Amino acid sequence: MSQTYEPNNPEQGQGHLAGPGFAGGAGYPGGGYPGGGYGWAGYASEPPPPPRRNHKRGLIATGAVALAAGAAAGGLIGSMHGATASTMTAASRTPLSASQIAQRVDPALVDVVSTEGDQGATAAGTGIVLTSNGEVLTNNHVIRGATSIKVTDVGNGRTYTAKVVGYDASRDVAVIQLQNASGLTTANLGDSSSVQAGDAVTALGNAGGKGGTPSVATGAVTALNQSITASDEGSGVNSEQLTGLIETNADIQPGDSGGALVNSFGQVIGMNTAASSGTQFQSQSGQSTAQAYAIPIDKAESIAKQIEAGQSSSTVHIGATAFLGIETDGSSSGSGSNGSGGSGGFGGQGNGSGSNGSGTSNGVTIAGALSGSAAASAGLTAGDTITSVAGQTVSSTSDIQQALVKYHPGDKISVSWLDQSGQSQTATVTLGSGPAA
């Protein structure tokens, strides 16, 4: 079994990371503190901006593949391929060097810093500019659980407040909108269906969450259409099934989540998303190689278009996140929606750790309900076991998350549970406002 960590989370993986970037385990390139082992490097020479999130958001990749975290849209994503030359990064007809690629693509990238209001904790990642007025593509896990999002455009150096347009948690894609942005340089998106094993690639992103000039990691495509089971590092929970991924040996670092995987001609062909445990592997030639994964840009763009069009589905959530306010095992300070380690709240997504730790075949036992929340108003208390949400039977926190994807603040739903005496209870609750994602 190999591990993955979130490339956006500079504080994650404590005890597993070493050096600037990621150093222990593998996964979503987030970040970490010095430690040992393989994975995304943390901050070795300088401390991360405090305070940081106190939960780990790494992922574990399992299976054959692993051999070894709403505003109105600011523009039509569907027209981004037709952006004018003056606003789109230029592609080349001949192969470019890594430095030439970076020079062309960097202006179309942004640094993303999300904050959880209740903890003041932050996490850093990357985004790809889709429209000149500030629509940005990034990983869902980069902004998951955020109560505020700040984005710095690499092209003009300005920092903007951003709001979530929508997200697909199951495929780790999100679209955010920068407020009052205009004239931004947009990315030149390539055709990921034409990518082949052996193609040279360059990964660009906010490695280490340090901001400034994007980092550069070169490599090659090692496999296509790969699938991984991703879950929280260490606990094996909050699992996600990610499929159809591009595998590469580019040494993606923490903070690179949501960044660009670029072909030799300066076109974005993927979005950096995860890396496997022991990011370094020995090839047949005896060379050490990294193993990382990117979402093909064709797939990410398709989801982004759906989000921009306001087309919600069983997996795509549009606009503000609804909040139920449930606390599950672990600390009770989180404000996300799916975590069982924080007060998950179950708003449609989650950012706590141990999300499935309290789930049973008969429901999900909770650790409590946040004061003033919909759950508390319904009378839910510690030790109660939720059996259904919005008419859907649940046996894990991810089931609750899935049941709430299509709902928004103000919506009324039914919740059924067994109290500590074993009596069945049902109540209609009005969902509140949760984190941005």
LONU-474539 format. One record per residue (C-alpha): x, y negated, z; residue number from 1. Coordinates in steps of 0.2 Angstrom, whole numbers, always signed. Layout:
<nodes>
+-------+-------+-------+-----+
:    c1 :    c2 :    c3 :   i :
+-------+-------+-------+-----+
:     X :     Y :     Z : NUM :
...
+-------+-------+-------+-----+
</nodes>
This chain:
<nodes>
+-------+-------+-------+-----+
:    c1 :    c2 :    c3 :   i :
+-------+-------+-------+-----+
:    +0 :    +0 :    +0 :   1 :
:    +7 :   -17 :    -4 :   2 :
:    +2 :   -34 :    +3 :   3 :
:    -3 :   -50 :    -5 :   4 :
:    -4 :   -68 :    +3 :   5 :
:   -13 :   -83 :    -3 :   6 :
:    -2 :   -95 :   -13 :   7 :
:   -10 :  -110 :    -6 :   8 :
:    -8 :  -107 :   +13 :   9 :
:    +9 :  -114 :   +19 :  10 :
:    +6 :  -109 :   +37 :  11 :
:    +1 :   -91 :   +34 :  12 :
:   +11 :   -75 :   +37 :  13 :
:   +19 :   -80 :   +52 :  14 :
:   +33 :   -67 :   +57 :  15 :
:   +33 :   -61 :   +39 :  16 :
:   +41 :   -76 :   +30 :  17 :
:   +58 :   -83 :   +27 :  18 :
:   +65 :   -98 :   +19 :  19 :
:   +56 :  -112 :    +9 :  20 :
:   +41 :  -104 :    +1 :  21 :
:   +35 :   -87 :    +4 :  22 :
:   +46 :   -73 :   +12 :  23 :
:   +36 :   -59 :   +19 :  24 :
:   +23 :   -48 :   +11 :  25 :
:   +15 :   -53 :    -4 :  26 :
:    -2 :   -61 :    -9 :  27 :
:   -10 :   -77 :   -12 :  28 :
:    +5 :   -89 :   -12 :  29 :
:    +1 :   -99 :    +3 :  30 :
:   +15 :  -102 :   +14 :  31 :
:   +23 :   -97 :   +31 :  32 :
:   +35 :   -99 :   +45 :  33 :
:   +52 :   -91 :   +45 :  34 :
:   +52 :   -73 :   +48 :  35 :
:   +58 :   -57 :   +40 :  36 :
:   +53 :   -46 :   +26 :  37 :
:   +47 :   -49 :    +8 :  38 :
:   +33 :   -61 :    +3 :  39 :
:   +30 :   -79 :    +1 :  40 :
:   +43 :   -91 :    +8 :  41 :
:   +38 :  -103 :   +22 :  42 :
:   +46 :  -118 :   +27 :  43 :
:   +64 :  -115 :   +33 :  44 :
:   +72 :  -132 :   +34 :  45 :
:   +57 :  -143 :   +38 :  46 :
:   +41 :  -140 :   +48 :  47 :
:   +25 :  -139 :   +39 :  48 :
:   +13 :  -154 :   +42 :  49 :
:    +4 :  -151 :   +58 :  50 :
:    -8 :  -145 :   +62 :  51 :
:   -10 :  -129 :   +52 :  52 :
:   -23 :  -116 :   +51 :  53 :
:   -20 :  -103 :   +65 :  54 :
:   -27 :   -89 :   +55 :  55 :
:   -19 :   -78 :   +42 :  56 :
:   -26 :   -78 :   +25 :  57 :
:   -15 :   -66 :   +16 :  58 :
:   -22 :   -52 :    +5 :  59 :
:   -17 :   -34 :    +4 :  60 :
:   -17 :   -27 :   -13 :  61 :
:   -21 :    -8 :   -15 :  62 :
:   -23 :    +5 :   -29 :  63 :
:   -13 :    +9 :   -44 :  64 :
:   -10 :    -9 :   -48 :  65 :
:    -1 :   -12 :   -32 :  66 :
:   +13 :    +1 :   -35 :  67 :
:   +24 :    -7 :   -28 :  68 :
:   -48 :  -101 :    +0 :  69 :
:  -107 :  -151 :   -22 :  70 :
:  -102 :  -165 :   -33 :  71 :
:  -109 :  -169 :   -50 :  72 :
:   -97 :  -164 :   -63 :  73 :
:   -87 :  -178 :   -70 :  74 :
:   -86 :  -171 :   -88 :  75 :
:   -90 :  -157 :  -100 :  76 :
:   -78 :  -143 :   -97 :  77 :
:   -84 :  -136 :  -114 :  78 :
:   -75 :  -150 :  -123 :  79 :
:   -59 :  -149 :  -114 :  80 :
:   -51 :  -139 :  -129 :  81 :
:   -55 :  -154 :  -140 :  82 :
:   -47 :  -167 :  -129 :  83 :
:   -38 :  -180 :  -138 :  84 :
:   -19 :  -179 :  -140 :  85 :
:   -17 :  -195 :  -129 :  86 :
:   -24 :  -186 :  -114 :  87 :
:   -19 :  -168 :  -116 :  88 :
:    -2 :  -160 :  -113 :  89 :
:    +6 :  -156 :  -130 :  90 :
:    +9 :  -138 :  -135 :  91 :
:   +24 :  -134 :  -146 :  92 :
:   +26 :  -124 :  -162 :  93 :
:   +43 :  -117 :  -156 :  94 :
:   +47 :  -108 :  -140 :  95 :
:   +52 :  -121 :  -126 :  96 :
:   +64 :  -119 :  -111 :  97 :
:   +57 :  -119 :   -94 :  98 :
:   +62 :  -137 :   -91 :  99 :
:   +54 :  -142 :  -107 : 100 :
:   +38 :  -133 :  -102 : 101 :
:   +38 :  -141 :   -85 : 102 :
:   +40 :  -158 :   -93 : 103 :
:   +25 :  -156 :  -104 : 104 :
:   +13 :  -147 :   -91 : 105 :
:   +18 :  -155 :   -75 : 106 :
:    +7 :  -171 :   -78 : 107 :
:    -9 :  -160 :   -79 : 108 :
:    -6 :  -152 :   -62 : 109 :
:   -12 :  -158 :   -45 : 110 :
:    -7 :  -155 :   -27 : 111 :
:   -22 :  -150 :   -16 : 112 :
:   -23 :  -151 :    +2 : 113 :
:   -39 :  -145 :   +11 : 114 :
:   -43 :  -149 :   +29 : 115 :
:   -54 :  -140 :   +42 : 116 :
:   -63 :  -154 :   +52 : 117 :
:   -65 :  -145 :   +68 : 118 :
:   -47 :  -139 :   +69 : 119 :
:   -39 :  -153 :   +59 : 120 :
:   -29 :  -138 :   +51 : 121 :
:   -23 :  -140 :   +33 : 122 :
:   -18 :  -129 :   +19 : 123 :
:   -10 :  -134 :    +2 : 124 :
:   -12 :  -127 :   -15 : 125 :
:   -12 :  -132 :   -33 : 126 :
:   -25 :  -137 :   -47 : 127 :
:   -26 :  -138 :   -66 : 128 :
:   -34 :  -154 :   -73 : 129 :
:   -48 :  -150 :   -85 : 130 :
:   -55 :  -167 :   -89 : 131 :
:   -48 :  -185 :   -89 : 132 :
:   -60 :  -191 :   -76 : 133 :
:   -55 :  -178 :   -63 : 134 :
:   -62 :  -161 :   -65 : 135 :
:   -50 :  -149 :   -58 : 136 :
:   -48 :  -130 :   -59 : 137 :
:   -41 :  -121 :   -43 : 138 :
:   -43 :  -105 :   -33 : 139 :
:   -58 :  -103 :   -22 : 140 :
:   -46 :   -98 :    -8 : 141 :
:   -37 :  -115 :    -9 : 142 :
:   -53 :  -124 :    -4 : 143 :
:   -62 :  -111 :    +6 : 144 :
:   -69 :  -118 :   +22 : 145 :
:   -63 :  -136 :   +19 : 146 :
:   -72 :  -150 :   +26 : 147 :
:   -62 :  -163 :   +17 : 148 :
:   -50 :  -161 :    +2 : 149 :
:   -37 :  -173 :    -4 : 150 :
:   -29 :  -171 :   -21 : 151 :
:   -13 :  -180 :   -28 : 152 :
:   -12 :  -181 :   -47 : 153 :
:    +6 :  -177 :   -53 : 154 :
:    +4 :  -187 :   -68 : 155 :
:    +0 :  -203 :   -60 : 156 :
:    +5 :  -200 :   -42 : 157 :
:   -12 :  -206 :   -35 : 158 :
:   -21 :  -197 :   -21 : 159 :
:   -40 :  -194 :   -23 : 160 :
:   -54 :  -188 :   -12 : 161 :
:   -61 :  -172 :   -20 : 162 :
:   -78 :  -164 :   -18 : 163 :
:   -82 :  -146 :   -23 : 164 :
:   -93 :  -144 :   -39 : 165 :
:   -95 :  -125 :   -36 : 166 :
:   -86 :  -109 :   -34 : 167 :
:   -86 :   -90 :   -37 : 168 :
:   -79 :   -82 :   -22 : 169 :
:   -79 :   -65 :   -29 : 170 :
:   -68 :   -70 :   -43 : 171 :
:   -58 :   -83 :   -34 : 172 :
:   -62 :   -98 :   -45 : 173 :
:   -67 :  -115 :   -40 : 174 :
:   -70 :  -132 :   -48 : 175 :
:   -67 :  -148 :   -39 : 176 :
:   -71 :  -166 :   -44 : 177 :
:   -59 :  -180 :   -40 : 178 :
:   -68 :  -196 :   -35 : 179 :
:   -66 :  -212 :   -45 : 180 :
:   -53 :  -204 :   -56 : 181 :
:   -50 :  -209 :   -74 : 182 :
:   -37 :  -207 :   -88 : 183 :
:   -29 :  -191 :   -81 : 184 :
:   -18 :  -180 :   -92 : 185 :
:   -27 :  -164 :   -95 : 186 :
:   -20 :  -146 :   -97 : 187 :
:   -18 :  -138 :  -114 : 188 :
:   -27 :  -122 :  -112 : 189 :
:   -21 :  -107 :  -122 : 190 :
:   -29 :   -91 :  -127 : 191 :
:   -26 :   -78 :  -114 : 192 :
:   -33 :   -64 :  -125 : 193 :
:   -18 :   -65 :  -136 : 194 :
:    -6 :   -63 :  -121 : 195 :
:    +5 :   -47 :  -122 : 196 :
:   +16 :   -37 :  -110 : 197 :
:   +34 :   -44 :  -112 : 198 :
:   +28 :   -62 :  -116 : 199 :
:   +39 :   -75 :  -107 : 200 :
:   +30 :   -85 :   -95 : 201 :
:   +33 :  -100 :   -83 : 202 :
:   +24 :  -102 :   -67 : 203 :
:   +21 :  -120 :   -60 : 204 :
:   +14 :  -126 :   -44 : 205 :
:   +15 :  -134 :   -27 : 206 :
:   +27 :  -121 :   -19 : 207 :
:   +29 :  -123 :    -1 : 208 :
:   +15 :  -136 :    -1 : 209 :
:   +28 :  -149 :    -2 : 210 :
:   +20 :  -159 :   -15 : 211 :
:   +30 :  -170 :   -28 : 212 :
:   +38 :  -162 :   -44 : 213 :
:   +30 :  -145 :   -46 : 214 :
:   +41 :  -130 :   -44 : 215 :
:   +46 :  -119 :   -58 : 216 :
:   +47 :  -100 :   -58 : 217 :
:   +51 :   -90 :   -74 : 218 :
:   +48 :   -72 :   -79 : 219 :
:   +38 :   -61 :   -91 : 220 :
:   +21 :   -53 :   -92 : 221 :
:   +23 :   -35 :   -85 : 222 :
:    +5 :   -29 :   -87 : 223 :
:   -12 :   -34 :   -92 : 224 :
:   -30 :   -31 :   -86 : 225 :
:   -24 :   -27 :   -68 : 226 :
:   -35 :   -24 :   -53 : 227 :
:   -32 :   -27 :   -35 : 228 :
:   -41 :   -25 :   -19 : 229 :
:   -37 :   -41 :    -9 : 230 :
:   -40 :   -43 :   +10 : 231 :
:   -33 :   -53 :   +24 : 232 :
:   -15 :   -49 :   +28 : 233 :
:   -13 :   -38 :   +43 : 234 :
:   -31 :   -35 :   +47 : 235 :
:   -37 :   -28 :   +30 : 236 :
:   -53 :   -38 :   +30 : 237 :
:   -61 :   -52 :   +20 : 238 :
:   -58 :   -40 :    +5 : 239 :
:   -60 :   -46 :   -13 : 240 :
:   -60 :   -35 :   -29 : 241 :
:   -50 :   -45 :   -42 : 242 :
:   -50 :   -38 :   -59 : 243 :
:   -43 :   -41 :   -76 : 244 :
:   -28 :   -50 :   -70 : 245 :
:   -11 :   -54 :   -79 : 246 :
:    +3 :   -46 :   -69 : 247 :
:   +20 :   -55 :   -70 : 248 :
:   +37 :   -55 :   -62 : 249 :
:   +38 :   -74 :   -60 : 250 :
:   +43 :   -77 :   -42 : 251 :
:   +27 :   -86 :   -37 : 252 :
:   +29 :   -95 :   -20 : 253 :
:   +17 :  -102 :    -6 : 254 :
:    +7 :  -117 :   -12 : 255 :
:    +7 :  -110 :   -30 : 256 :
:   -11 :  -104 :   -29 : 257 :
:   -22 :  -113 :   -42 : 258 :
:    -6 :  -117 :   -52 : 259 :
:    -2 :  -114 :   -70 : 260 :
:    +5 :   -99 :   -78 : 261 :
:   +11 :  -106 :   -95 : 262 :
:   +17 :   -97 :  -111 : 263 :
:   +33 :  -102 :  -121 : 264 :
:   +23 :  -115 :  -131 : 265 :
:   +17 :  -125 :  -116 : 266 :
:    +0 :  -118 :  -115 : 267 :
:    -9 :  -113 :   -99 : 268 :
:   -13 :   -94 :  -101 : 269 :
:   -17 :   -90 :   -83 : 270 :
:   -20 :   -97 :   -65 : 271 :
:    -8 :   -91 :   -52 : 272 :
:   -18 :   -82 :   -38 : 273 :
:    -9 :   -68 :   -29 : 274 :
:    +7 :   -58 :   -27 : 275 :
:   +11 :   -40 :   -21 : 276 :
:   +20 :   -34 :    -5 : 277 :
:   +38 :   -34 :    -6 : 278 :
:   +38 :   -47 :   -20 : 279 :
:   +55 :   -40 :   -25 : 280 :
:   +56 :   -24 :   -33 : 281 :
:   +70 :   -14 :   -42 : 282 :
:   +68 :   -12 :   -60 : 283 :
:   +75 :    +2 :   -70 : 284 :
:   +90 :    -9 :   -74 : 285 :
:   +93 :   -11 :   -56 : 286 :
:   +87 :   -29 :   -56 : 287 :
:   +76 :   -36 :   -42 : 288 :
:   +59 :   -42 :   -50 : 289 :
:   +44 :   -50 :   -42 : 290 :
:   +26 :   -45 :   -44 : 291 :
:   +13 :   -58 :   -45 : 292 :
:    -5 :   -60 :   -52 : 293 :
:   -14 :   -73 :   -62 : 294 :
:   -32 :   -75 :   -67 : 295 :
:   -33 :   -76 :   -87 : 296 :
:   -37 :   -94 :   -92 : 297 :
:   -51 :   -88 :  -103 : 298 :
:   -60 :   -80 :   -88 : 299 :
:   -57 :   -95 :   -77 : 300 :
:   -62 :  -107 :   -90 : 301 :
:   -78 :   -97 :   -93 : 302 :
:   -83 :   -98 :   -75 : 303 :
:   -78 :  -116 :   -74 : 304 :
:   -90 :  -120 :   -88 : 305 :
:  -104 :  -111 :   -79 : 306 :
:  -101 :  -121 :   -63 : 307 :
:  -100 :  -137 :   -73 : 308 :
:  -117 :  -133 :   -81 : 309 :
:  -124 :  -130 :   -64 : 310 :
:  -129 :  -112 :   -68 : 311 :
:  -129 :  -103 :   -51 : 312 :
:  -129 :   -84 :   -51 : 313 :
:  -127 :   -70 :   -39 : 314 :
:  -108 :   -74 :   -37 : 315 :
:  -108 :   -93 :   -43 : 316 :
:  -112 :  -106 :   -30 : 317 :
:  -116 :  -124 :   -35 : 318 :
:  -115 :  -139 :   -24 : 319 :
:  -115 :  -140 :    -5 : 320 :
:  -112 :  -124 :    +6 : 321 :
:  -126 :  -119 :   +17 : 322 :
:  -122 :  -115 :   +35 : 323 :
:  -130 :  -102 :   +47 : 324 :
:  -118 :  -104 :   +62 : 325 :
:  -113 :   -87 :   +67 : 326 :
:   -98 :   -83 :   +77 : 327 :
:   -90 :   -66 :   +75 : 328 :
:   -75 :   -57 :   +84 : 329 :
:   -60 :   -68 :   +88 : 330 :
:   -59 :   -86 :   +91 : 331 :
:   -74 :   -97 :   +91 : 332 :
:   -67 :  -113 :   +84 : 333 :
:   -68 :  -109 :   +65 : 334 :
:   -81 :  -118 :   +55 : 335 :
:   -80 :  -108 :   +39 : 336 :
:   -94 :   -96 :   +33 : 337 :
:   -88 :   -79 :   +33 : 338 :
:   -74 :   -76 :   +45 : 339 :
:   -75 :   -65 :   +60 : 340 :
:   -61 :   -72 :   +69 : 341 :
:   -67 :   -90 :   +68 : 342 :
:   -85 :   -95 :   +70 : 343 :
:   -88 :   -89 :   +52 : 344 :
:  -104 :   -98 :   +51 : 345 :
:  -108 :   -88 :   +36 : 346 :
:  -111 :  -102 :   +24 : 347 :
:  -107 :   -93 :    +8 : 348 :
:   -89 :   -91 :   +10 : 349 :
:   -77 :   -88 :   +24 : 350 :
:   -61 :   -93 :   +31 : 351 :
:   -59 :   -84 :   +48 : 352 :
:   -49 :   -68 :   +50 : 353 :
:   -56 :   -50 :   +53 : 354 :
:   -72 :   -53 :   +44 : 355 :
:   -78 :   -35 :   +44 : 356 :
:   -72 :   -31 :   +61 : 357 :
:   -89 :   -32 :   +69 : 358 :
:   -99 :   -24 :   +54 : 359 :
:  -107 :    -7 :   +57 : 360 :
:  -119 :    +3 :   +46 : 361 :
:  -133 :    -4 :   +56 : 362 :
:  -129 :   -22 :   +54 : 363 :
:  -116 :   -35 :   +60 : 364 :
:  -114 :   -38 :   +78 : 365 :
:  -110 :   -56 :   +82 : 366 :
:   -99 :   -65 :   +96 : 367 :
:  -111 :   -80 :   +97 : 368 :
:  -120 :   -94 :   +88 : 369 :
:  -113 :  -112 :   +86 : 370 :
:  -122 :  -124 :   +97 : 371 :
:  -135 :  -134 :   +86 : 372 :
:  -134 :  -122 :   +71 : 373 :
:  -148 :  -112 :   +63 : 374 :
:  -143 :   -96 :   +71 : 375 :
:  -143 :  -104 :   +88 : 376 :
:  -160 :  -112 :   +85 : 377 :
:  -167 :   -95 :   +80 : 378 :
:  -161 :   -88 :   +97 : 379 :
:  -146 :   -78 :   +91 : 380 :
:  -133 :   -75 :  +105 : 381 :
:  -118 :   -65 :  +108 : 382 :
:  -120 :   -46 :  +106 : 383 :
:  -135 :   -47 :   +94 : 384 :
:  -134 :   -37 :   +78 : 385 :
:  -140 :   -45 :   +62 : 386 :
:  -148 :   -32 :   +51 : 387 :
:  -154 :   -43 :   +37 : 388 :
:  -152 :   -60 :   +29 : 389 :
:  -164 :   -68 :   +17 : 390 :
:  -172 :   -51 :   +14 : 391 :
:  -156 :   -42 :   +11 : 392 :
:  -149 :   -28 :   +22 : 393 :
:  -132 :   -32 :   +29 : 394 :
:  -118 :   -21 :   +36 : 395 :
:  -103 :   -32 :   +35 : 396 :
:   -99 :   -51 :   +35 : 397 :
:   -96 :   -50 :   +17 : 398 :
:  -114 :   -44 :   +14 : 399 :
:  -120 :   -60 :   +24 : 400 :
:  -109 :   -70 :   +13 : 401 :
:  -116 :   -63 :    -3 : 402 :
:  -134 :   -65 :    +3 : 403 :
:  -131 :   -84 :    +6 : 404 :
:  -122 :   -88 :   -10 : 405 :
:  -138 :   -95 :   -19 : 406 :
:  -144 :  -105 :    -4 : 407 :
:  -140 :  -123 :    +1 : 408 :
:  -142 :  -134 :   +16 : 409 :
:  -160 :  -137 :   +20 : 410 :
:  -166 :  -120 :   +13 : 411 :
:  -176 :  -109 :   +24 : 412 :
:  -172 :   -90 :   +25 : 413 :
:  -177 :   -76 :   +36 : 414 :
:  -165 :   -68 :   +48 : 415 :
:  -168 :   -51 :   +57 : 416 :
:  -158 :   -44 :   +71 : 417 :
:  -158 :   -32 :   +85 : 418 :
:  -155 :   -40 :  +102 : 419 :
:  -145 :   -33 :  +116 : 420 :
:  -160 :   -23 :  +123 : 421 :
:  -162 :   -15 :  +106 : 422 :
:  -178 :   -25 :  +102 : 423 :
:  -180 :   -30 :   +84 : 424 :
:  -182 :   -49 :   +81 : 425 :
:  -185 :   -60 :   +65 : 426 :
:  -185 :   -78 :   +63 : 427 :
:  -186 :   -91 :   +49 : 428 :
:  -171 :  -103 :   +50 : 429 :
:  -167 :  -119 :   +41 : 430 :
:  -149 :  -118 :   +35 : 431 :
:  -137 :  -132 :   +39 : 432 :
:  -122 :  -140 :   +31 : 433 :
:  -106 :  -131 :   +31 : 434 :
:   -88 :  -133 :   +25 : 435 :
:   -86 :  -139 :    +7 : 436 :
:   -83 :  -121 :    +2 : 437 :
+-------+-------+-------+-----+
</nodes>
